[in-house]
Amino acid sequence: MEANKNLTCRLTGEEFRKRKALLKKEIFEAVGKIVELNDGYLFKFEEEGGFGSKLMELDAAERACCPFFEIKLHFQPYKKGIDLEISGQEGVKEFLKTELLS
């Protein structure tokens, strides 16, 4: 899918739709708060639980299909939550908004 001419996910058609549905259901439904950044978004997960491994898997999978993402994970002390930041070059924020947050 293409948000602008410089950002193209390597997944196409049905693969992309399945991945998008999976991310929304397994990852983004659990977000407690979304913070808008200049070049992307910060997703705050309140409870750590077993979510850390899911987010590390997300990092690996997204780097394979969307190499233009800059992904940062921050585990809060005392298991007080996890922050996932996805940002990058111009257009990444709009790509995220259009494809994952709509």
DSSP file (Angstrom, degrees, kcal/mol; ACC not computed):
  #  RESIDUE AA STRUCTURE BP1 BP2  ACC     N-H-->O    O-->H-N    N-H-->O    O-->H-N    TCO  KAPPA ALPHA  PHI   PSI    X-CA   Y-CA   Z-CA
    1    1 A M              0   0    0      0, 0.0     8,-2.2     0, 0.0     2,-0.5   0.000 360.0 360.0 360.0 153.1    0.0    0.0    0.0
    2    2 A E  E     +A    8   0A   0      6,-0.2     6,-0.2     1,-0.1     3,-0.1  -0.963 360.0 172.7-126.2 124.6    1.2    3.5   -0.7
    3    3 A A  E    S-     0   0A   0      4,-1.2     2,-0.3    -2,-0.5    -1,-0.1   0.796  85.4 -10.7 -91.9 -37.6    0.8    6.6    1.5
    4    4 A N  E >  S-A    7   0A   0      3,-0.7     3,-1.3    88,-0.0    -1,-0.4  -0.916  85.6 -88.8-147.8 175.3    3.0    8.6   -0.7
    5    5 A K  T 3  S+     0   0    0     -2,-0.3     3,-0.1     1,-0.3    -3,-0.0   0.682 124.0  49.3 -65.4 -17.1    5.3    7.8   -3.6
    6    6 A N  T 3  S+     0   0    0      1,-0.2     2,-0.6    84,-0.1    -1,-0.3   0.603 102.7  64.8 -94.8 -13.7    8.3    7.2   -1.3
    7    7 A L  E <   +A    4   0A   0     -3,-1.3    -4,-1.2    84,-0.0    -3,-0.7  -0.908  58.3 159.5-118.9 106.6    6.6    4.9    1.2
    8    8 A T  E     -A    2   0A   0     -2,-0.6    -6,-0.2    -6,-0.2     2,-0.2  -0.979  33.3-136.4-131.4 121.8    5.4    1.6    0.0
    9    9 A C        -     0   0    0     -8,-2.2    57,-0.2    -2,-0.5    56,-0.1  -0.494  16.0-135.1 -69.4 142.5    4.7   -1.5    2.1
   10   10 A R  S    S+     0   0    0     55,-3.0     2,-0.2    -2,-0.2    -1,-0.1   0.648  82.9  86.9 -76.7 -14.6    6.1   -4.6    0.7
   11   11 A L        -     0   0    0     54,-0.2     2,-0.3   -10,-0.1    -2,-0.1  -0.598  65.1-163.2 -81.6 148.0    2.9   -6.5    1.4
   12   12 A T    >>  -     0   0    0     -2,-0.2     3,-1.3     4,-0.0     4,-1.0  -0.913  39.8 -30.4-130.5 159.2    0.2   -6.3   -1.3
   13   13 A G  H 3> S+     0   0    0     -2,-0.3     4,-2.1     1,-0.3     3,-0.2  -0.012 127.2   8.9  45.0-121.9   -3.5   -7.0   -1.6
   14   14 A E  H 3> S+     0   0    0      1,-0.2     4,-2.5     2,-0.2    -1,-0.3   0.846 128.3  57.8 -62.0 -38.2   -4.8   -9.7    0.7
   15   15 A E  H <> S+     0   0    0     -3,-1.3     4,-2.4     1,-0.2    -1,-0.2   0.925 109.0  46.4 -56.4 -45.9   -1.5  -10.0    2.6
   16   16 A F  H  X S+     0   0    0     -4,-1.0     4,-2.7    -3,-0.2    -2,-0.2   0.922 111.6  50.0 -65.6 -45.1   -1.7   -6.3    3.5
   17   17 A R  H  X S+     0   0    0     -4,-2.1     4,-2.2     1,-0.2    -2,-0.2   0.902 112.6  47.4 -61.6 -42.0   -5.4   -6.5    4.6
   18   18 A K  H  X S+     0   0    0     -4,-2.5     4,-2.4     2,-0.2    -1,-0.2   0.919 113.3  47.8 -65.7 -43.7   -4.8   -9.6    6.8
   19   19 A R  H  X S+     0   0    0     -4,-2.4     4,-2.6    -5,-0.2    -2,-0.2   0.910 111.9  50.2 -63.6 -42.9   -1.7   -7.9    8.4
   20   20 A K  H  X S+     0   0    0     -4,-2.7     4,-2.3     2,-0.2    -1,-0.2   0.915 111.9  47.3 -61.8 -45.0   -3.6   -4.7    9.0
   21   21 A A  H  X S+     0   0    0     -4,-2.2     4,-2.3    -5,-0.2     5,-0.2   0.903 112.5  50.0 -64.0 -41.9   -6.5   -6.6   10.6
   22   22 A L  H  X S+     0   0    0     -4,-2.4     4,-3.1     2,-0.2     5,-0.5   0.927 111.2  48.3 -62.8 -46.5   -4.2   -8.6   12.8
   23   23 A L  H  X>S+     0   0    0     -4,-2.6     5,-2.4     1,-0.2     4,-2.0   0.921 112.2  48.9 -60.9 -44.8   -2.3   -5.5   14.0
   24   24 A K  H  <>S+     0   0    0     -4,-2.3     5,-1.1     3,-0.2    -1,-0.2   0.919 119.0  38.8 -61.8 -43.1   -5.5   -3.7   14.8
   25   25 A K  H  <5S+     0   0    0     -4,-2.3    -2,-0.2    -5,-0.2    -1,-0.2   0.943 126.2  31.2 -74.8 -48.9   -6.9   -6.6   16.8
   26   26 A E  H  <5S+     0   0    0     -4,-3.1    -3,-0.2    -5,-0.2    -2,-0.2   0.730 135.1  14.7 -87.8 -22.7   -3.8   -7.9   18.6
   27   27 A I  T ><5S+     0   0    0     -4,-2.0     3,-1.4    -5,-0.5    -3,-0.2   0.778 122.3  43.8-115.8 -62.6   -1.8   -4.8   19.1
   28   28 A F  G > <S+     0   0    0     -5,-2.4     3,-0.9     1,-0.3    -4,-0.2   0.671 102.9  64.6 -74.7 -17.8   -3.6   -1.5   18.6
   29   29 A E  G 3 <S+     0   0    0     -5,-1.1    -1,-0.3    -6,-0.4    -4,-0.1   0.760 100.9  55.7 -68.8 -23.0   -6.8   -2.4   20.5
   30   30 A A  G <  S+     0   0    0     -3,-1.4    16,-0.4    -6,-0.1    17,-0.2   0.446  78.4 120.6 -88.8  -1.1   -4.6   -2.6   23.6
   31   31 A V    <   -     0   0    0     -3,-0.9    14,-0.2    -4,-0.2     3,-0.1  -0.452  43.2-168.6 -67.5 131.1   -3.3    0.9   23.3
   32   32 A G  S    S+     0   0    0     12,-3.1     2,-0.3     1,-0.3    13,-0.2   0.811  71.1   4.0 -86.6 -34.3   -4.1    3.0   26.4
   33   33 A K  E     -B   44   0B   0     11,-1.5    11,-3.2     2,-0.0     2,-0.5  -0.993  59.5-149.5-153.8 143.1   -3.0    6.3   24.9
   34   34 A I  E     -B   43   0B   0     -2,-0.3     2,-0.5     9,-0.2     9,-0.2  -0.974  11.6-163.7-117.2 127.3   -1.8    7.7   21.6
   35   35 A V  E     -B   42   0B   0      7,-3.1     7,-2.8    -2,-0.5     2,-0.4  -0.947  17.1-134.5-111.8 124.1    0.5   10.7   21.5
   36   36 A E  E     -B   41   0B   0     -2,-0.5     5,-0.2     5,-0.2     2,-0.2  -0.627  24.5-168.9 -78.6 130.4    1.0   12.5   18.2
   37   37 A L        -     0   0    0      3,-2.6     3,-0.5    -2,-0.4     5,-0.0  -0.663  36.4-105.3-110.3 168.9    4.6   13.3   17.3
   38   38 A N  S    S+     0   0    0     -2,-0.2    55,-0.1     1,-0.2    -1,-0.1   0.871 119.9  22.1 -60.7 -36.4    6.0   15.5   14.6
   39   39 A D  S    S-     0   0    0     54,-0.1    49,-0.9    53,-0.1     2,-0.3   0.132 134.6 -30.2-122.1  19.8    7.0   12.5   12.5
   40   40 A G  E    S- C   0  87B   0     -3,-0.5    -3,-2.6    47,-0.2     2,-0.3  -0.947  75.4 -64.5 168.2-145.8    4.8    9.7   13.8
   41   41 A Y  E     -BC  36  86B   0     45,-2.5    45,-2.5    -2,-0.3     2,-0.5  -0.979  20.1-142.1-141.9 151.2    3.0    8.4   16.9
   42   42 A L  E     -BC  35  85B   0     -7,-2.8    -7,-3.1    -2,-0.3     2,-0.6  -0.976  19.0-159.3-112.2 122.4    3.8    7.1   20.4
   43   43 A F  E     -BC  34  84B   0     41,-3.5    41,-2.9    -2,-0.5     2,-0.6  -0.909   5.5-156.1-106.0 122.3    1.5    4.3   21.5
   44   44 A K  E     -BC  33  83B   0    -11,-3.2   -12,-3.1    -2,-0.6   -11,-1.5  -0.874   3.8-163.1-105.8 123.2    1.4    3.8   25.3
   45   45 A F  E     - C   0  82B   0     37,-3.2    37,-2.0    -2,-0.6   -14,-0.1  -0.923   5.6-157.7-105.2 121.7    0.4    0.4   26.6
   46   46 A E  S    S+     0   0    0     -2,-0.6     2,-0.4   -16,-0.4    -1,-0.2   0.916  75.7  44.5 -66.9 -47.4   -0.7    0.5   30.3
   47   47 A E        -     0   0    0    -17,-0.2    35,-0.1     1,-0.2    33,-0.1  -0.848  61.8-160.5-106.8 134.2   -0.1   -3.1   31.3
   48   48 A E    >   +     0   0    0     31,-0.6     3,-2.7    -2,-0.4     4,-0.4   0.953  39.3 140.8 -77.0 -50.9    3.0   -5.0   30.3
   49   49 A G  T 3  S-     0   0    0      1,-0.3     3,-0.3    30,-0.2    -1,-0.1  -0.126  88.2 -35.0  44.9-135.3    1.7   -8.5   30.8
   50   50 A G  T 3> S+     0   0    0      1,-0.2     4,-0.7     2,-0.1     3,-0.5   0.122 113.5 107.2 -97.7  18.6    3.1  -10.7   28.0
   51   51 A F  H <>  +     0   0    0     -3,-2.7     4,-2.2     1,-0.2     5,-0.2   0.732  57.7  74.9 -73.7 -24.2    2.9   -7.9   25.5
   52   52 A G  H  > S+     0   0    0     -4,-0.4     4,-1.9    -3,-0.3    -1,-0.2   0.902  96.2  48.2 -56.4 -44.7    6.6   -7.2   25.3
   53   53 A S  H  > S+     0   0    0     -3,-0.5     4,-2.1     1,-0.2    -1,-0.2   0.872 109.6  53.4 -66.9 -35.8    7.2  -10.3   23.1
   54   54 A K  H  X S+     0   0    0     -4,-0.7     4,-2.3     1,-0.2    -1,-0.2   0.903 109.6  48.7 -62.7 -40.5    4.3   -9.3   20.8
   55   55 A L  H  X S+     0   0    0     -4,-2.2     4,-2.1     2,-0.2    -2,-0.2   0.846 109.6  51.1 -71.1 -32.6    5.8   -5.9   20.4
   56   56 A M  H  X S+     0   0    0     -4,-1.9     4,-1.9     2,-0.2    -1,-0.2   0.876 110.8  49.3 -70.0 -36.2    9.2   -7.3   19.6
   57   57 A E  H  X S+     0   0    0     -4,-2.1     4,-2.7     2,-0.2     5,-0.2   0.894 108.7  53.6 -65.3 -40.1    7.6   -9.6   17.0
   58   58 A L  H  X S+     0   0    0     -4,-2.3     4,-2.9     1,-0.2     5,-0.3   0.922 106.6  53.0 -59.2 -44.2    5.8   -6.5   15.6
   59   59 A D  H  X S+     0   0    0     -4,-2.1     4,-1.9     1,-0.2    -2,-0.2   0.940 111.4  44.7 -56.9 -50.0    9.2   -4.8   15.3
   60   60 A A  H  X S+     0   0    0     -4,-1.9     4,-1.1     1,-0.2    -2,-0.2   0.918 116.3  45.9 -62.6 -45.1   10.7   -7.7   13.3
   61   61 A A  H  X S+     0   0    0     -4,-2.7     4,-1.7     1,-0.2     3,-0.3   0.905 113.0  48.9 -66.8 -42.2    7.7   -8.1   11.0
   62   62 A E  H  X S+     0   0    0     -4,-2.9     4,-3.2     1,-0.2     7,-0.2   0.838 105.9  56.7 -70.4 -32.0    7.3   -4.4   10.3
   63   63 A R  H  < S+     0   0    0     -4,-1.9    -1,-0.2    -5,-0.3    -2,-0.2   0.816 107.6  51.0 -66.9 -28.3   11.0   -3.9    9.5
   64   64 A A  H  < S+     0   0    0     -4,-1.1    -2,-0.2    -3,-0.3    -1,-0.2   0.890 124.2  25.1 -74.6 -40.0   10.5   -6.7    6.8
   65   65 A C  H  < S+     0   0    0     -4,-1.7   -55,-3.0     1,-0.2   -54,-0.2   0.757 133.9  31.1 -98.9 -26.0    7.5   -5.1    5.1
   66   66 A C    ><  +     0   0    0     -4,-3.2     3,-2.0    -5,-0.2    -1,-0.2  -0.619  62.7 168.7-131.1  73.2    7.8   -1.4    6.0
   67   67 A P  T 3   +     0   0    0      0, 0.0    -1,-0.1     0, 0.0    -4,-0.1   0.566  69.7  73.5 -67.1  -6.9   11.6   -0.7    6.2
   68   68 A F  T 3  S+     0   0    0    -60,-0.1    21,-0.6    -3,-0.1     2,-0.2   0.535  76.7 100.4 -83.3  -7.0   10.9    3.0    6.3
   69   69 A F  E <   -D   88   0B   0     -3,-2.0     2,-0.6    -7,-0.2    19,-0.2  -0.566  61.9-150.9 -77.8 141.3    9.6    2.9    9.9
   70   70 A E  E     -D   87   0B   0     17,-3.3    17,-2.5    -2,-0.2     2,-0.5  -0.977  23.3-167.6-104.2 119.6   11.8    3.9   12.8
   71   71 A I  E     +D   86   0B   0     -2,-0.6     2,-0.4    15,-0.2    15,-0.2  -0.930  11.3 180.0-118.1 129.8   10.6    1.8   15.7
   72   72 A K  E     -D   85   0B   0     13,-2.5    13,-3.0    -2,-0.5     2,-0.4  -0.992   8.9-162.7-128.9 135.4   11.5    2.3   19.3
   73   73 A L  E     -D   84   0B   0     -2,-0.4     2,-0.5    11,-0.2    11,-0.2  -0.957   4.9-172.8-115.0 135.4   10.3    0.3   22.3
   74   74 A H  E     -D   83   0B   0      9,-2.5     9,-2.8    -2,-0.4     2,-0.7  -0.965  10.3-155.5-130.3 115.6   10.6    1.6   25.9
   75   75 A F  E     -D   82   0B   0     -2,-0.5     7,-0.2     7,-0.2     3,-0.1  -0.811  20.4-133.9 -91.2 118.6    9.8   -0.7   28.8
   76   76 A Q    >   -     0   0    0      5,-2.6     3,-0.8    -2,-0.7     5,-0.4  -0.355  29.6 -96.8 -69.0 149.9    8.8    1.4   31.8
   77   77 A P  G >  S+     0   0    0      0, 0.0     3,-0.9     0, 0.0    -1,-0.1  -0.272 104.8  22.1 -65.2 155.2   10.4    0.4   35.2
   78   78 A Y  G 3  S-     0   0    0      1,-0.2    -2,-0.1     2,-0.1    -3,-0.0   0.778 128.1 -73.6  58.7  31.0    8.5   -1.8   37.6
   79   79 A K  G <  S+     0   0    0     -3,-0.8   -31,-0.6     1,-0.1    -1,-0.2   0.881  87.5 148.0  53.8  43.4    6.3   -3.2   34.8
   80   80 A K    <   -     0   0    0     -3,-0.9     2,-0.2    -4,-0.3    -1,-0.1   0.239  64.0 -69.2 -93.2  12.5    4.4    0.0   34.5
   81   81 A G        -     0   0    0     -5,-0.4    -5,-2.6   -32,-0.1     2,-0.4  -0.647  45.3 -95.1 129.1 176.0    3.8   -0.3   30.8
   82   82 A I  E     -CD  45  75B   0    -37,-2.0   -37,-3.2    -7,-0.2     2,-0.5  -0.991  20.4-149.6-134.2 139.3    5.5   -0.1   27.4
   83   83 A D  E     -CD  44  74B   0     -9,-2.8    -9,-2.5    -2,-0.4     2,-0.5  -0.942   9.2-166.3-109.6 131.7    5.8    2.7   24.9
   84   84 A L  E     -CD  43  73B   0    -41,-2.9   -41,-3.5    -2,-0.5     2,-0.5  -0.974   4.9-168.3-117.1 117.4    6.0    1.9   21.2
   85   85 A E  E     -CD  42  72B   0    -13,-3.0   -13,-2.5    -2,-0.5     2,-0.5  -0.924   6.0-177.5-108.6 126.2    7.1    4.8   19.0
   86   86 A I  E     +CD  41  71B   0    -45,-2.5   -45,-2.5    -2,-0.5     2,-0.2  -0.984  26.4 132.1-121.5 120.6    6.8    4.5   15.3
   87   87 A S  E     +CD  40  70B   0    -17,-2.5   -17,-3.3    -2,-0.5     2,-0.3  -0.769  12.5 136.8-147.9-170.5    8.1    7.4   13.3
   88   88 A G  E     - D   0  69B   0    -49,-0.9     5,-0.2    -2,-0.2     3,-0.1  -0.996  49.1  -7.4 156.8-158.0   10.3    8.2   10.3
   89   89 A Q  S >  S-     0   0    0    -21,-0.6     3,-2.2    -2,-0.3     4,-0.4   0.018  91.0 -57.7 -64.3 172.6   10.7   10.2    7.2
   90   90 A E  T 3  S+     0   0    0      1,-0.3    -1,-0.2     2,-0.1   -84,-0.1  -0.294 126.8  29.4 -54.0 131.0    8.2   12.6    5.8
   91   91 A G  T 3> S+     0   0    0     -3,-0.1     4,-2.3   -88,-0.0    -1,-0.3   0.109  88.7 100.3 104.1 -19.9    5.0   10.7    5.0
   92   92 A V  H <> S+     0   0    0     -3,-2.2     4,-2.7     2,-0.2     5,-0.2   0.921  81.9  52.0 -64.1 -43.6    5.3    8.0    7.7
   93   93 A K  H  > S+     0   0    0     -4,-0.4     4,-2.5     1,-0.2    -1,-0.2   0.923 111.9  45.7 -59.4 -45.3    2.9    9.8   10.1
   94   94 A E  H  > S+     0   0    0      2,-0.2     4,-2.8     1,-0.2     5,-0.2   0.883 110.7  54.2 -65.9 -38.7    0.2   10.0    7.3
   95   95 A F  H  X S+     0   0    0     -4,-2.3     4,-3.0     2,-0.2     5,-0.4   0.940 111.2  45.3 -58.7 -48.2    0.8    6.4    6.4
   96   96 A L  H  X>S+     0   0    0     -4,-2.7     4,-2.4     1,-0.2     5,-1.7   0.925 113.9  49.0 -61.8 -45.5    0.2    5.3   10.0
   97   97 A K  H  <5S+     0   0    0     -4,-2.5     4,-0.2    -5,-0.2    -2,-0.2   0.918 117.9  39.9 -60.2 -45.5   -2.9    7.5   10.3
   98   98 A T  H  <5S+     0   0    0     -4,-2.8    -2,-0.2    -5,-0.2    -1,-0.2   0.908 126.4  31.1 -72.4 -44.0   -4.4    6.3    7.0
   99   99 A E  H  <5S+     0   0    0     -4,-3.0    -3,-0.2    -5,-0.2    -2,-0.2   0.798 133.0  18.9 -92.7 -30.2   -3.5    2.6    7.3
  100  100 A L  T  <5S+     0   0    0     -4,-2.4    -3,-0.2    -5,-0.4    -2,-0.1   0.708 123.8  44.3-114.9 -26.0   -3.5    1.8   11.1
  101  101 A L      <       0   0    0     -5,-1.7    -4,-0.1    -4,-0.2    -3,-0.1   0.472 360.0 360.0-102.7  -1.7   -5.4    4.5   12.9
  102  102 A S              0   0    0     -6,-0.3    -1,-0.2    -4,-0.2    -4,-0.1   0.458 360.0 360.0 -92.7 360.0   -8.4    4.8   10.6
